[in-house]
Structure formats: C-alpha cells, structure tokens
Amino acid sequence: MAIIGEQSHQSQRSRQSGPTAKKKCKSNERKKGVSHENNKQHNPKVLIFFNFYFNSVYHYVLGLSTVLRYS
C-alpha cells in the first residue's frame, strides 16, 4: 500500500537540450514577438497602397514638369 505523502517527483518545467546561446535567442525572439518567418512576409495591402501612392505622385510630378517645360 502506498503512503499518501509519497509521490513520484516531476519537474515543473521540461529542460531543453542544446547550446545556451540558441535557447537564449529563441526566448528573446518570443519575448520581442519577432520570428524569422515574420520578417520574410509582407502585408500585400500596404504594398498595394504604397505602389498606388508612389505611382500617383510620380505621374503628378511628371505632369507638372512637362507643363512647366512647355510653358
């Protein structure tokens, strides 16, 4: 019969194996909310907006320069 006070010991957190620097890098990324995958992805809506904005400003300036040149 088992005594109530005796239980198998379980650690509260699992240990990770590997170099310390690698573990610190991963924990810092989690704290900052940064990952390598997020850096590669871009928001297409923002890119479309800036593309439209750049093209409209470019054509406006191009139109002004031709008007000023021929006036």
WOBEL-V615024 format. One line per field, one symbol per residue. psi: psi as a letter, one per 30 degrees, with the letter a starting at -180 (. if undefined). burial: b if it has 24 or more other ideal C-beta (glycine too) atoms within 12 Angstrom, else e. A space follows every 10 residues. Layout:
BEGIN
psi = ???
burial = ???
END
This chain:
BEGIN
psi = kkkefklkkk kfkkkkllke eeeeeeeeee efgkleefff kljfeeeeee eeeeeeeeee eeeeeeeeeg .
burial = eeeeeeeeee eeeeeeeeee eeeeeeeeee eeeeeeeeee eeeeeeeeee eeeeeeeeee eeeeeeeeee e
END
